[in-house]
């Protein structure tokens, strides 16, 4: 018979600040409802730690609806945990067994320095976006859906790329800590649409240059990024970015 509550052992990474070397600490999480989300389980643990006069575990969160991408953490060696296409905040405790040990740690990447515990600085993504993830064309008021004819395949591909929430799971899963899936998604969503054409050349050159400047590694096409992405962004976007980059360089 399935448990409605479970007891777990947690092995959580604790790090006071960016200068601290950090270490794992062990906690018992008792009487955890299987209907709780993973973050709700941490809320319960943190409430107990506060009541005991201990420092609560720091972790990022905001919407808790799988939209903002802030709930980033490695759970048992996988970005966002064991469920495919799921953010940490949407992961529920029924994914784990009674008595199981769960290891939780932050993203591990040079470009994502740990700030405290499970919280990392992902502002590198913001700077890549700022380097070219915009359009200058005045789009005006919202238009009817058929006012500007766009090929359906391109519209669908652009929409799929725009689903990227910038959580950084692709970087965390990649053996080289590459940001190519994130950057290619942001390039693709504009390159496929007519509104994105004015900056098409400068966009890909500037965003790739900023990505390299931030210290992300190179892509070796192992596909780990796509496999761990909670929004299942396709690595076909990386192929598109490479074509866009080559075309932009030839046009200089």
Backbone as CSV, one residue per row, in Angstrom:
resi,resn,N_x,N_y,N_z,CA_x,CA_y,CA_z,C_x,C_y,C_z
1,UNK,0.849,-1.193,0.000,0.000,0.000,0.000,0.888,1.247,0.000
2,UNK,0.562,2.213,-0.838,1.369,3.423,-0.974,1.267,4.290,0.283
3,UNK,2.417,4.836,0.684,2.454,5.716,1.860,1.813,7.061,1.526
4,UNK,1.069,7.616,2.452,0.572,8.987,2.308,1.575,9.968,2.906
5,UNK,2.382,9.481,3.860,3.495,10.258,4.390,4.741,9.392,4.362
6,UNK,5.886,10.044,4.197,7.146,9.315,4.141,8.189,10.017,4.999
7,UNK,9.194,9.252,5.391,10.337,9.783,6.120,11.557,9.713,5.217
8,UNK,12.312,10.793,5.177,13.443,10.876,4.266,14.697,11.331,4.990
9,UNK,15.824,10.992,4.412,17.107,11.518,4.859,17.615,12.447,3.764
10,UNK,17.938,13.673,4.131,18.395,14.667,3.168,19.872,14.962,3.373
11,UNK,20.597,14.976,2.275,22.008,15.359,2.269,22.087,16.646,1.460
12,UNK,22.173,17.776,2.141,22.012,19.088,1.510,23.318,19.873,1.540
13,UNK,23.636,20.521,0.416,24.836,21.350,0.349,24.607,22.660,1.100
14,UNK,25.484,22.952,2.069,25.421,24.206,2.822,26.696,25.010,2.558
15,UNK,26.516,26.266,2.213,27.646,27.145,1.919,27.271,28.559,2.342
16,UNK,28.013,29.138,3.278,27.651,30.425,3.859,27.660,31.564,2.847
17,UNK,28.646,31.544,1.944,28.789,32.600,0.950,29.685,32.114,-0.180
18,UNK,29.977,33.011,-1.125,30.774,32.625,-2.280,32.201,32.248,-1.910
19,UNK,32.686,32.765,-0.766,34.064,32.486,-0.360,34.184,31.193,0.454
20,UNK,33.086,30.739,1.015,33.087,29.538,1.844,33.305,28.301,0.972
21,UNK,34.031,27.312,1.513,34.290,26.087,0.748,33.068,25.188,0.661
22,UNK,32.152,25.291,1.632,30.911,24.515,1.588,31.088,23.071,2.010
23,UNK,29.972,22.419,2.340,29.983,21.011,2.737,28.552,20.486,2.727
24,UNK,28.413,19.176,2.738,27.101,18.554,2.858,26.736,18.396,4.326
25,UNK,25.460,18.628,4.625,24.958,18.379,5.968,23.731,17.471,5.875
26,UNK,23.542,16.655,6.877,22.460,15.671,6.878,21.272,16.140,7.722
27,UNK,20.069,15.892,7.200,18.838,16.269,7.899,17.828,15.132,7.769
28,UNK,16.974,15.022,8.767,15.851,14.088,8.703,14.589,14.880,8.365
29,UNK,13.869,14.419,7.366,12.582,15.023,7.014,11.509,13.978,7.311
30,UNK,10.757,14.205,8.379,9.809,13.203,8.843,8.367,13.596,8.545
31,UNK,7.554,12.572,8.330,6.115,12.745,8.097,5.847,13.736,6.959
32,UNK,6.520,13.508,5.844,6.361,14.364,4.668,5.243,13.807,3.794
33,UNK,4.252,14.618,3.511,3.153,14.184,2.658,3.649,13.942,1.235
34,UNK,3.203,12.874,0.633,3.611,12.577,-0.746,2.988,13.554,-1.740
35,UNK,2.018,14.330,-1.285,1.390,15.324,-2.160,2.092,16.681,-2.088
36,UNK,3.059,16.818,-1.206,3.833,18.059,-1.152,4.718,18.190,-2.381
37,UNK,5.004,19.433,-2.757,6.030,19.656,-3.766,7.385,19.582,-3.075
38,UNK,8.438,19.496,-3.868,9.783,19.415,-3.304,10.103,20.681,-2.504
39,UNK,9.666,21.821,-3.001,9.923,23.079,-2.294,9.104,23.174,-1.008
40,UNK,7.894,22.630,-1.011,7.097,22.620,0.216,7.763,21.756,1.280
41,UNK,8.408,20.688,0.844,9.149,19.852,1.783,10.271,20.667,2.421
42,UNK,10.957,21.487,1.605,12.015,22.352,2.140,11.432,23.419,3.075
43,UNK,10.242,23.911,2.759,9.583,24.882,3.647,9.374,24.285,5.040
44,UNK,8.912,23.053,5.069,8.668,22.369,6.348,9.977,22.186,7.104
45,UNK,11.023,21.759,6.385,12.329,21.573,7.019,12.864,22.902,7.544
46,UNK,12.743,23.960,6.739,13.254,25.264,7.165,12.512,25.815,8.378
47,UNK,11.211,25.573,8.443,10.434,26.019,9.607,10.944,25.343,10.874
48,UNK,11.264,24.058,10.739,11.800,23.331,11.885,13.173,23.871,12.289
49,UNK,14.019,24.142,11.280,15.357,24.650,11.569,15.289,26.010,12.266
50,UNK,14.379,26.870,11.794,14.215,28.190,12.414,13.755,28.049,13.854
51,UNK,12.800,27.154,14.089,12.300,26.936,15.453,13.387,26.399,16.379
52,UNK,14.358,25.699,15.787,15.462,25.139,16.572,16.624,26.126,16.685
53,UNK,16.449,27.331,16.117,17.490,28.343,16.193,18.613,28.163,15.194
54,UNK,18.356,27.364,14.156,19.378,27.129,13.132,19.114,27.983,11.894
55,UNK,20.149,28.112,11.072,20.043,28.883,9.839,19.272,28.073,8.798
56,UNK,18.171,28.613,8.237,17.422,27.865,7.225,18.224,27.688,5.941
57,UNK,17.849,26.713,5.160,18.521,26.427,3.889,18.062,27.447,2.848
58,UNK,19.015,28.131,2.234,18.692,29.135,1.216,18.510,28.452,-0.138
59,UNK,17.395,28.757,-0.783,17.153,28.263,-2.135,16.292,29.275,-2.880
60,UNK,16.433,29.297,-4.205,15.689,30.248,-5.028,14.286,29.735,-5.317
61,UNK,13.319,30.634,-5.296,11.958,30.286,-5.706,11.174,31.567,-5.917
62,UNK,10.143,31.485,-6.745,9.286,32.644,-6.970,7.879,32.167,-7.308
63,UNK,7.628,31.842,-8.582,6.255,31.543,-9.000,5.737,30.208,-8.477
64,UNK,6.608,29.226,-8.345,6.241,27.864,-7.956,5.185,27.266,-8.890
65,UNK,5.227,27.684,-10.144,4.293,27.170,-11.153,5.019,26.724,-12.414
66,UNK,6.329,26.535,-12.333,7.093,26.071,-13.481,7.295,27.117,-14.554
67,UNK,7.233,28.399,-14.173,7.311,29.477,-15.160,8.609,30.280,-15.044
68,UNK,9.021,30.604,-13.813,10.114,31.571,-13.638,11.505,30.958,-13.774
69,UNK,11.657,29.685,-13.510,12.956,29.024,-13.642,13.888,29.199,-12.465
70,UNK,13.417,29.795,-11.374,14.306,30.083,-10.247,14.584,28.875,-9.352
71,UNK,13.731,27.874,-9.378,13.813,26.764,-8.423,14.886,25.746,-8.794
72,UNK,16.031,26.232,-9.208,17.064,25.370,-9.779,17.893,24.672,-8.714
73,UNK,17.927,23.357,-8.754,18.803,22.581,-7.868,18.994,21.178,-8.425
74,UNK,20.139,20.607,-8.105,20.446,19.228,-8.473,19.859,18.299,-7.412
75,UNK,19.089,17.322,-7.842,18.463,16.385,-6.919,18.867,14.969,-7.321
76,UNK,19.625,14.327,-6.462,20.165,12.993,-6.762,20.874,12.968,-8.112
77,UNK,21.667,14.005,-8.356,22.504,14.039,-9.552,21.820,14.489,-10.822
78,UNK,20.540,14.866,-10.733,19.823,15.306,-11.934,19.273,16.716,-11.736
79,UNK,19.403,17.522,-12.767,18.858,18.875,-12.712,17.343,18.796,-12.585
80,UNK,16.793,19.413,-11.554,15.357,19.446,-11.260,14.787,18.099,-10.816
81,UNK,15.625,17.084,-10.645,15.121,15.827,-10.107,14.743,14.777,-11.132
82,UNK,14.077,13.701,-10.693,13.884,12.513,-11.527,12.795,12.589,-12.588
83,UNK,11.868,13.533,-12.493,10.768,13.570,-13.455,11.167,14.334,-14.713
84,UNK,10.859,13.747,-15.856,11.178,14.364,-17.141,10.298,15.593,-17.378
85,UNK,10.895,16.648,-17.937,10.130,17.833,-18.308,9.436,18.501,-17.126
86,UNK,10.110,18.521,-15.973,9.490,19.046,-14.753,10.466,19.928,-13.993
87,UNK,10.006,21.097,-13.565,10.830,21.949,-12.720,10.786,21.446,-11.280
88,UNK,11.748,21.888,-10.470,11.816,21.436,-9.076,10.535,21.757,-8.317
89,UNK,9.959,22.942,-8.594,8.748,23.328,-7.861,7.545,22.476,-8.233
90,UNK,7.610,21.815,-9.398,6.505,20.949,-9.826,6.761,19.480,-9.499
91,UNK,7.947,19.202,-8.971,8.286,17.847,-8.548,7.606,17.562,-7.215
92,UNK,6.909,16.449,-7.124,6.196,16.112,-5.887,6.885,14.960,-5.160
93,UNK,6.642,14.889,-3.876,7.351,13.937,-3.035,6.942,12.492,-3.278
94,UNK,5.873,12.285,-4.041,5.514,10.909,-4.414,6.534,10.306,-5.381
95,UNK,7.470,11.135,-5.859,8.539,10.636,-6.717,9.593,9.875,-5.926
96,UNK,9.506,9.944,-4.583,10.525,9.321,-3.733,9.902,8.248,-2.830
97,UNK,10.745,7.365,-2.337,10.290,6.250,-1.508,10.592,6.504,-0.036
98,UNK,9.779,5.921,0.793,9.962,6.034,2.239,11.352,5.531,2.624
99,UNK,12.076,6.333,3.422,13.400,5.945,3.869,14.523,6.301,2.911
100,UNK,14.194,6.878,1.771,15.198,7.198,0.754,16.088,8.356,1.199
101,UNK,17.346,8.318,0.766,18.272,9.421,0.969,18.307,10.271,-0.292
102,UNK,18.082,11.566,-0.135,18.055,12.487,-1.276,19.207,13.480,-1.135
103,UNK,20.038,13.544,-2.156,21.166,14.470,-2.169,20.789,15.703,-2.983
104,UNK,20.917,16.874,-2.368,20.514,18.129,-3.013,21.699,19.093,-3.020
105,UNK,22.009,19.612,-4.192,23.115,20.557,-4.305,22.820,21.598,-5.380
106,UNK,23.571,22.686,-5.398,23.319,23.745,-6.386,23.894,23.400,-7.747
107,UNK,23.579,24.242,-8.732,24.215,24.116,-10.048,25.726,24.217,-9.863
108,UNK,26.461,23.469,-10.664,27.920,23.503,-10.596,28.459,24.036,-11.922
109,UNK,28.825,25.308,-11.959,29.379,25.911,-13.163,30.159,27.158,-12.792
110,UNK,31.269,27.378,-13.467,32.089,28.560,-13.210,31.292,29.842,-13.375
111,UNK,30.407,29.855,-14.380,29.621,31.052,-14.676,28.430,31.226,-13.736
112,UNK,28.152,30.221,-12.902,27.069,30.284,-11.923,27.636,30.131,-10.510
113,UNK,28.337,31.132,-9.994,28.930,30.996,-8.656,27.864,30.855,-7.569
114,UNK,28.150,30.011,-6.592,27.221,29.808,-5.484,27.227,31.045,-4.588
115,UNK,26.038,31.551,-4.282,25.901,32.695,-3.380,25.720,32.232,-1.947
116,UNK,24.821,31.257,-1.756,24.597,30.664,-0.445,23.798,29.374,-0.601
117,UNK,24.273,28.318,0.011,23.586,27.018,-0.001,23.240,26.582,-1.420
118,UNK,21.947,26.575,-1.757,21.491,26.102,-3.064,21.246,27.246,-4.050
119,UNK,21.582,28.461,-3.649,21.336,29.641,-4.471,22.589,30.011,-5.254
120,UNK,22.454,30.157,-6.571,23.578,30.546,-7.410,23.272,31.850,-8.146
121,UNK,24.314,32.523,-8.575,24.188,33.762,-9.337,24.071,33.422,-10.822
122,UNK,22.882,33.566,-11.374,22.646,33.255,-12.792,22.508,34.530,-13.636
123,UNK,23.060,35.626,-13.143,22.955,36.887,-13.883,23.701,36.840,-15.216
124,UNK,24.571,35.851,-15.408,25.241,35.681,-16.701,24.215,35.503,-17.814
125,UNK,23.124,34.798,-17.513,22.049,34.626,-18.495,21.400,35.968,-18.839
126,UNK,21.236,36.814,-17.831,20.647,38.136,-18.071,21.516,38.949,-19.023
127,UNK,22.827,38.859,-18.839,23.738,39.632,-19.683,23.776,39.104,-21.114
128,UNK,23.636,37.792,-21.280,23.541,37.231,-22.633,22.275,37.732,-23.311
129,UNK,21.180,37.724,-22.571,19.902,38.201,-23.107,19.993,39.680,-23.481
130,UNK,20.603,40.466,-22.622,20.718,41.902,-22.871,21.610,42.209,-24.078
131,UNK,22.518,41.292,-24.404,23.436,41.510,-25.516,22.735,41.487,-26.873
132,UNK,21.566,40.844,-26.940,20.905,40.796,-28.243,19.492,40.243,-28.250
133,UNK,18.983,39.854,-27.112,17.653,39.238,-27.066,16.527,40.240,-27.059
134,UNK,16.443,41.050,-28.110,15.398,42.079,-28.192,15.154,42.422,-29.655
135,UNK,14.091,43.159,-29.917,13.815,43.659,-31.268,13.661,45.174,-31.195
136,UNK,14.118,45.867,-32.235,14.024,47.327,-32.257,12.790,47.807,-33.003
137,UNK,12.187,46.918,-33.809,11.032,47.316,-34.594,9.876,47.707,-33.673
138,UNK,9.182,48.773,-34.014,8.026,49.214,-33.239,6.830,48.342,-33.608
139,UNK,6.479,47.438,-32.707,5.393,46.500,-33.001,4.022,47.119,-32.795
140,UNK,3.962,48.279,-32.107,2.675,48.951,-31.919,1.731,48.163,-31.040
141,UNK,0.440,48.391,-31.246,-0.573,47.669,-30.475,-0.696,46.230,-30.953
142,UNK,-1.325,45.423,-30.141,-1.541,44.030,-30.518,-2.375,43.948,-31.784
143,UNK,-1.914,43.113,-32.711,-2.589,42.969,-33.995,-3.390,41.670,-34.038
144,UNK,-4.276,41.603,-35.011,-4.977,40.349,-35.243,-3.966,39.275,-35.628
145,UNK,-4.279,38.038,-35.264,-3.352,36.947,-35.492,-2.971,36.752,-36.950
146,UNK,-3.832,37.164,-37.869,-3.547,36.952,-39.288,-3.085,38.230,-39.994
147,UNK,-2.785,39.285,-39.210,-2.389,40.558,-39.825,-1.008,40.468,-40.460
148,UNK,-0.123,39.660,-39.900,1.234,39.499,-40.418,1.457,38.016,-40.703
149,UNK,1.331,37.611,-41.947,1.450,36.185,-42.292,2.818,35.616,-41.909
150,UNK,2.809,34.537,-41.153,4.028,33.852,-40.747,3.837,32.369,-40.980
151,UNK,4.817,31.742,-41.588,4.763,30.307,-41.835,4.513,29.566,-40.515
152,UNK,3.530,28.662,-40.510,3.149,27.990,-39.255,4.298,27.200,-38.641
153,UNK,5.077,26.525,-39.452,6.194,25.752,-38.917,7.186,26.664,-38.197
154,UNK,7.435,27.845,-38.782,8.360,28.792,-38.160,7.758,29.381,-36.882
155,UNK,6.478,29.676,-36.916,5.810,30.214,-35.731,5.836,29.203,-34.587
156,UNK,5.576,27.940,-34.926,5.590,26.887,-33.898,6.992,26.708,-33.321
157,UNK,8.009,26.727,-34.196,9.388,26.550,-33.736,9.822,27.725,-32.868
158,UNK,9.399,28.929,-33.236,9.728,30.110,-32.447,9.076,30.034,-31.077
159,UNK,7.812,29.636,-31.054,7.088,29.514,-29.788,7.732,28.471,-28.881
160,UNK,8.172,27.352,-29.478,8.810,26.288,-28.703,10.130,26.772,-28.104
161,UNK,10.876,27.567,-28.874,12.147,28.108,-28.371,11.897,29.118,-27.257
162,UNK,10.833,29.912,-27.426,10.507,30.941,-26.432,10.043,30.343,-25.109
163,UNK,9.772,29.044,-25.088,9.340,28.382,-23.846,10.476,28.262,-22.835
164,UNK,11.707,28.515,-23.273,12.862,28.460,-22.367,12.658,29.430,-21.208
165,UNK,12.834,28.946,-19.966,12.630,29.778,-18.782,13.948,30.233,-18.161
166,UNK,15.066,29.908,-18.800,16.353,30.385,-18.320,16.757,29.855,-16.962
167,UNK,16.395,28.628,-16.652,16.685,28.071,-15.331,18.145,27.662,-15.177
168,UNK,18.785,27.306,-16.293,20.180,26.901,-16.244,20.400,25.407,-16.130
169,UNK,19.341,24.608,-16.241,19.503,23.152,-16.164,20.414,22.640,-17.266
170,UNK,20.368,23.297,-18.423,21.216,22.893,-19.547,22.688,23.038,-19.184
171,UNK,23.023,24.133,-18.525,24.395,24.371,-18.092,24.801,23.352,-17.030
172,UNK,23.915,23.111,-16.072,24.201,22.189,-14.980,24.374,20.762,-15.465
173,UNK,23.654,20.384,-16.519,23.706,19.010,-17.020,24.888,18.777,-17.953
174,UNK,25.384,19.842,-18.551,26.447,19.718,-19.555,27.801,19.468,-18.906
175,UNK,28.567,18.536,-19.436,29.898,18.245,-18.874,30.850,19.418,-19.056
176,UNK,30.540,20.307,-20.010,31.376,21.486,-20.252,30.753,22.768,-19.703
177,UNK,29.615,22.651,-19.036,28.873,23.827,-18.552,28.600,24.804,-19.691
178,UNK,28.134,24.264,-20.802,27.828,25.097,-21.965,26.452,25.741,-21.830
179,UNK,26.336,26.970,-22.333,25.049,27.674,-22.340,24.457,27.730,-23.741
180,UNK,24.873,26.829,-24.592,24.438,26.873,-25.991,22.937,26.642,-26.155
181,UNK,22.341,25.778,-25.343,20.905,25.531,-25.500,20.118,26.784,-25.137
182,UNK,20.473,27.419,-24.034,19.815,28.664,-23.639,20.000,29.739,-24.698
183,UNK,21.236,29.981,-25.103,21.523,31.045,-26.064,20.868,30.768,-27.406
184,UNK,20.899,29.526,-27.839,20.304,29.186,-29.139,18.786,29.339,-29.117
185,UNK,18.178,29.060,-27.965,16.727,29.240,-27.855,16.369,30.714,-27.976
186,UNK,17.155,31.571,-27.328,16.886,33.010,-27.377,17.157,33.587,-28.760
187,UNK,18.164,33.062,-29.449,18.446,33.494,-30.829,17.346,33.005,-31.761
188,UNK,16.945,31.751,-31.589,15.969,31.135,-32.498,14.609,31.804,-32.455
189,UNK,14.149,32.160,-31.264,12.795,32.688,-31.156,12.625,33.978,-31.947
190,UNK,13.741,34.725,-32.159,13.677,35.959,-32.945,14.062,35.733,-34.405
191,UNK,15.024,34.854,-34.643,15.501,34.619,-36.006,14.412,34.047,-36.906
192,UNK,13.440,33.373,-36.306,12.385,32.719,-37.083,11.232,33.650,-37.432
193,UNK,11.191,34.829,-36.815,10.067,35.738,-37.012,10.488,37.005,-37.747
194,UNK,9.590,37.601,-38.528,9.945,38.826,-39.265,10.330,39.987,-38.348
195,UNK,9.744,40.059,-37.148,10.076,41.151,-36.233,11.530,41.093,-35.768
196,UNK,12.144,39.921,-35.874,13.509,39.759,-35.391,14.577,39.983,-36.432
197,UNK,14.189,40.332,-37.664,15.161,40.413,-38.741,16.124,41.606,-38.667
198,UNK,15.717,42.806,-38.216,16.657,43.937,-38.203,17.957,43.651,-37.454
199,UNK,17.881,42.945,-36.324,19.087,42.638,-35.529,19.613,41.229,-35.774
200,UNK,19.152,40.562,-36.793,19.465,39.147,-36.959,20.971,38.867,-36.960
201,UNK,21.734,39.705,-37.644,23.181,39.490,-37.730,23.886,39.856,-36.431
202,UNK,23.621,41.055,-35.934,24.311,41.501,-34.711,23.875,40.703,-33.490
203,UNK,22.628,40.236,-33.497,22.110,39.505,-32.335,22.950,38.271,-32.040
204,UNK,23.116,37.408,-33.019,23.812,36.147,-32.768,25.287,36.384,-32.466
205,UNK,25.908,37.357,-33.127,27.320,37.642,-32.857,27.507,38.168,-31.438
206,UNK,26.648,39.092,-31.029,26.775,39.701,-29.698,26.446,38.720,-28.579
207,UNK,25.410,37.899,-28.791,25.005,36.969,-27.732,26.036,35.859,-27.544
208,UNK,26.594,35.363,-28.644,27.630,34.333,-28.539,28.892,34.917,-27.906
209,UNK,29.237,36.147,-28.278,30.413,36.793,-27.688,30.238,36.964,-26.184
210,UNK,29.040,37.357,-25.763,28.785,37.526,-24.327,28.791,36.181,-23.617
211,UNK,28.247,35.150,-24.254,28.250,33.806,-23.681,29.685,33.348,-23.419
212,UNK,30.566,33.571,-24.388,31.972,33.186,-24.215,32.641,34.026,-23.128
213,UNK,32.310,35.305,-23.079,32.885,36.209,-22.084,32.524,35.780,-20.665
214,UNK,31.329,35.215,-20.499,30.866,34.811,-19.173,31.572,33.557,-18.662
215,UNK,32.251,32.837,-19.533,33.003,31.668,-19.094,32.303,30.339,-19.247
216,UNK,31.229,30.299,-20.037,30.568,29.022,-20.300,31.439,28.176,-21.232
217,UNK,31.323,26.859,-21.114,32.121,25.959,-21.935,31.553,25.770,-23.327
218,UNK,32.249,24.978,-24.120,31.845,24.715,-25.499,30.851,23.565,-25.569
219,UNK,30.065,23.548,-26.622,29.089,22.473,-26.843,29.746,21.321,-27.582
220,UNK,29.560,20.106,-27.082,30.078,18.919,-27.772,28.952,17.971,-28.171
221,UNK,27.738,18.487,-28.199,26.581,17.761,-28.733,26.327,16.402,-28.093
222,UNK,26.458,16.327,-26.771,26.124,15.073,-26.089,24.619,14.955,-25.835
223,UNK,23.907,16.086,-25.871,22.455,16.073,-25.712,21.961,16.052,-24.283
224,UNK,22.871,16.160,-23.305,22.445,16.160,-21.896,21.554,17.359,-21.597
225,UNK,21.815,18.477,-22.267,21.027,19.694,-22.037,19.560,19.477,-22.388
226,UNK,19.315,18.905,-23.551,17.941,18.644,-23.981,17.261,17.629,-23.062
227,UNK,18.022,16.616,-22.639,17.457,15.558,-21.801,17.011,16.079,-20.439
228,UNK,17.718,17.071,-19.897,17.411,17.577,-18.563,16.591,18.861,-18.566
229,UNK,16.364,19.457,-19.713,15.610,20.709,-19.785,14.168,20.494,-19.337
230,UNK,13.690,21.244,-18.337,12.309,21.051,-17.873,11.263,21.467,-18.901
231,UNK,11.649,22.258,-19.884,10.731,22.666,-20.951,11.022,21.934,-22.253
232,UNK,11.946,20.974,-22.189,12.276,20.096,-23.313,12.606,20.892,-24.586
233,UNK,13.442,21.929,-24.423,13.904,22.713,-25.561,14.778,21.827,-26.449
234,UNK,14.542,21.853,-27.744,15.246,20.967,-28.672,16.646,21.470,-29.001
235,UNK,17.588,20.518,-29.121,18.947,20.900,-29.519,19.013,21.264,-30.998
236,UNK,17.904,21.130,-31.718,17.885,21.632,-33.099,18.113,23.139,-33.107
237,UNK,17.811,23.799,-31.974,18.077,25.229,-31.870,19.574,25.527,-31.898
238,UNK,20.378,24.610,-31.359,21.831,24.807,-31.393,22.330,24.756,-32.833
239,UNK,21.778,23.830,-33.626,22.153,23.762,-35.045,21.760,25.060,-35.748
240,UNK,20.593,25.611,-35.390,20.151,26.873,-35.995,21.078,28.012,-35.602
241,UNK,21.483,28.050,-34.317,22.401,29.093,-33.885,23.714,29.013,-34.666
242,UNK,24.233,27.800,-34.860,25.482,27.651,-35.608,25.341,28.159,-37.037
243,UNK,24.212,27.900,-37.663,23.975,28.404,-39.029,23.867,29.928,-39.020
244,UNK,23.147,30.458,-38.030,22.996,31.904,-37.916,24.353,32.572,-37.687
245,UNK,25.175,31.962,-36.864,26.492,32.523,-36.544,27.401,32.525,-37.765
246,UNK,27.425,31.422,-38.493,28.260,31.338,-39.700,27.801,32.340,-40.746
247,UNK,26.482,32.426,-40.922,25.931,33.387,-41.898,26.275,34.812,-41.512
248,UNK,26.195,35.119,-40.217,26.512,36.469,-39.741,27.969,36.815,-39.962
249,UNK,28.852,35.843,-39.719,30.281,36.089,-39.934,30.602,36.321,-41.415
250,UNK,29.935,35.579,-42.290,30.175,35.726,-43.733,29.638,37.043,-44.264
251,UNK,28.669,37.598,-43.568,28.073,38.849,-44.027,28.855,40.090,-43.594
252,UNK,29.856,39.883,-42.720,30.648,41.029,-42.240,31.547,41.598,-43.333
